[in-house]
Amino acid sequence: MQYFPIFVDLVNKPVLVIGGGEVASRKVAMLCEAQADVLVVSPTLSDELAMRLATGEIRYQQAEYHKSDIAGVWQVWATTDNRELNQRIHNDATAAKVLCNVVDSPEHCDFITPSIIDRGLLQVAISSGGAAPVLVRFLRELLETQLAANLPLIAQFSQQSRSYIKQCFETVDERRYFWERFFRHPSVANAQSLVQLQTVFEELLSADHNPIVPPVVVFYQQDPELLTLKALRLMQQAERVISTKHCPKMISDLCRRDANRSPVENTDQWLSIIEQFPTDRIVILATLDEPCNLSVLPANTQVLRCNGEAFTL
């Protein structure tokens, strides 16, 4: 992973943009949405930037770039069509220990901007590190069609209810489990108002908070694409993952990233871990290439095989 994914709070932070053309206009538009304190340094301004200056959205210094312009800023954007100047801007920013982005020059970028899907409080960012921009655009278009129109409403309700949920549940795991049940509730997917979401919210609060969830055994082969959609969904919901050291990383990485990991030497150790964590949603990764003793597992354990076969013990 060349670029570490991160969302940065730029509200009222000083950001320097060198260049006043169309490229600068696009970058400044994003920075203004993020409420950054934008200073544009350029001999001239595009019509769009001139309008932003007139409305007080940006500050403007009508001059050629000088390295002293970098002093005190959080970010630098070099958007000129002069490669030598852009290189000099990057060198000056590096010397000043300020992150710099040189447009259309990945080798001179300390950070890059991903393709973004904006749903109010919810933002989804996609990047290929500059390697395949057309693929990224395709994926964004695909995701745009999959994300529900009421996501801003759900995010708003979640934000205003967080403090109350902290009063109801002591641990992070309990709060996470509640929210996951809430977001998966059929009525939430179809909700069109905060009142409808509040009804589901109160219904789930009155339900059992810590039900015992049967474990799930997912049999895998070396090719992760052979995993069923149901297996992938349950792996993403796992709070604890049990596997042997022989389980390929590309398989275990498909499980929930922040799930607890419990490595075992053999299947006989499965039950002891399950008994230690009876309320965790446990996924056991198993392969037919190793001895597998399903008889040690409790009743109601779900078993998912690679061929789509599924049964309950």
N, C-alpha and C positions, 0 to 999 in steps of 0.2 A: 504494500500500500504506500504509494508515493506521497499522497496528500492526506493529511489528517482531517476528517470531516468535522466542522465546527460552525456553530452559529454565533456571530459576534454582535454584541450590543453597541451600536454606533450612535445612539441618541446623544446629541449635543457634543459628539467627539469631533475634533478637527481633522478633516480629510482633505488632502491636496490633490487636485486634478490638473495635470499639465496638458493643455490642448483645449481648443474651443470649437472643434468641428462636430460632425455627426456622431463619431464614435464617442467623443466626450459627452455628447448630449444623452446617449443611451446609458452610459455609466452614471452620470449625474442624476438621471431620472430614478434609478434604483437607490442611489445614496440618499436622495431626498425622501423617498418612501421610508427609508430606515431612519429618517430624522437626523442625519448627520449634519455637522456644521461644515459645509462644503466651500472651499476656496478654489476658484478656477483661475489659473495663471495662463494667459495667452494674449498675443497681440490683438486677436479678434475673437468675436463670439458668434456662434450660429444664432439664427432667429429664435430657436427654442430656448437656448441658454439666456439670450437677451430678455426673453419674457420672464424667465425664472428670476433673473436679476431684478427686473422691474417690480416683481411681487415680493421681493425680499427673501426668496428661498435659498439663494446662494450669495456668496461674496465674490468679488471680482477684482483681480489685479491685472491691469492692462500693461503687460510687460513680457519680455522674454524670460525664460526660466533662469533662475540663479540658485545655486545649491543652498543658499541661506533660506530659501522658501520652505525647505523641509523641516526646519527647526520647530519642534513642539507638536508636530502632527502625528496622528495615529497610523494613517495609511497614506500611501502615495499611488496614484494612478497615472501612468505615462500613456497618453493617447495620441501622440503626434505621429505624423507620417515620416519623421526624420529618424532613421535607425540609429545614427550616431548619437543624437540627442537622447533618445530613449535609453540607450546603453549608458550614457553618462548619468541620467537620472537614476537608473538602477544602481549604479556604482555609488552614487552619493547617498542613496537611501540605505544601502547595505552598510556603508561606513557609519551612518547615523543610527544603525540598528532599528530602522523603520521598515515595516513590511511594504513591499512594492509589487505592483502588477503592471507589466508592460503588455499592452494589448497585442494579440496575435504573435507573441513571442514567448512561448511556454518556458524556454530555458532561462528567461529573465523574470520569471514570476515566482515570488515567495508564496503566493496564494492564487487560487483561481476561483471564478464564480461558477457555480453549477447551474444547470437548467432547473427552473423552479416551478412548482405547482403551488399556487397561492389560494388557500381556502380560509382567509381571515386569520384566526389564531393558529390554524394548522398550515404548515408549510412542508412540502416534500421536495428534497433536493436530489438531483441525479447528476453524476459526473463520470466521465471516462478518463479523467486526467488529461483531457485534450487529445486523446488518441482516436476517438471515434465520435465526433460531434453529431453526425447524421444519425447514428444509432441512438445516441442520447435523446435526440429530438423525437425519434420514433417511439422510444420507451415513454417519454413524457406524454405524447399523444395517446398512447395505449392506456396509461394510468389515468389520464384525464377522463376517459370514458368509464373507468371502473370505480372512481371515487364518488360517493353519494353526494347529492346536492345539499343535503342537510348537515354536512359535516361542520360548517361554521356554527350552526345552532348547538350541536352536540358538544363542540369544544367550548363554547360559551358557558353552557350548563356545567360542564366539568370544572371549569375554572372557578365559577362562583360557588361550587359545592365542596371544593377541596378542604377548606378549613373545617367544615362541619363533619366531613368524613374522618378527619384526624381526631375529632372528639369521640367518634363512635368506635374507632379501631385503634388499638395501641401500636401494633407493629406494621411495618411496611408491607410485609407479606399479606397480612389480612386486608389492608387497604387495596393492594394490587388485585387480590382475588375478587374483592367486591367490584372494582371497576371493570375487570374483565368480564364478569357476569353481566354487568350493566350494559357494556358496549355490544355484547353478543345477543342481548335480548331482542326478539323479533320486533317488538313495539318501538324500540329505539331506532332501528333502521328506517322505520316508516314515520317517525315523529315529525310533526310540522310546527310544534310550539313547545315552549318551555314548560307549559302546564302538562302536556303529555309526558315529557321526560320526568317531571317531578312525580307523576303517578307511578311510573316504573321504579324510580329511585326509592320511594317509600315502601313499595311492595317488596323490593329486595332487602331493604333494611330490616323488615319484619321476619324475614326467612332465616333459616339456620345458617349461621356465619361460618361454621367450620365442619362441613360434612366430610365424611371419609370418602375419598375418591379412589376407585379401583385403579391399580397400575395398568399400564399399556405396554405390551411387548411388540416392538417393531422389528421384523426380520428384514435385513438389508442384503443387497449384493454389492459388488464393487462399483457399479454404475449408479450414482444417486438419482438419475432420471427414471429408474425403475421403481422408485418409491411412489406409493399412491398419494393422491391429493389428501385423503383422510389422514394418512400417516404423517405427511408434512404438517398438516394443521395441528395434530396432536403434539408433534415434536416442538412446534412453536409455542404451544401452551404449557409445556413442561416446566415445573418448578425444580425438578431434580432429574438428572440423567444418569443412569447406571450403564456402564459399558466396560468391556475389557480393554487392555492396552493395545489389543490388535485392531480395534475399531478405527477405520480410516478417518483422518481429520476432516476430509471433505464430507463425510457422513455426519459426524458429531457436530460440525459447524452449522448444520441445517437446523439443529435444535435451538431453542431460545438462548440468546447470547448470554443473558445474565442468570440462567438456571444454574443451580448448584450441581457440581459433578461428583459422582461417587464411583471411582474406578474399582473393579473387582478382579480377582484372579480367575474365578469360575462361577458358574451359575448357582452353585450351592450357597453363595453369599448373598444372593438376591434378597431372600426373605428377611435376613437380619436388618438390612438397610430399610426395607419397606416397613418393618415393625418400628424402627427408630423414628420414622417420619410418616405417621399414618395419615396426616391431613395434606401432605404434599401431593401434587399431581406428578406422578413418577412415570417416566418413559424409560424402558429398558431396550437398549440396542443389542440385537442378537443376530447371529449369522448361522446358517446351517452348516458352515464349514467347521464349526466348533461344537463340542458336546453341549447339549441344551436340555436341562431338566425342568420342564414346565410344571412338574408335579409339586415343586416346592412353593409355588405361587398361590396366593389366596383365591378363593372363589370370586367370580365376577371379573377376573382379570381379562382385559381385551387382548386378543392376539391378532396382529395384522401381518400377513405374509406378502411377499413381493408380487405374487401373481394376482393380487386383489382379493384373495380369500381372507375372510375375517370371521372369528368366532370368539365366544366367551367361555372361559373355564367354569 
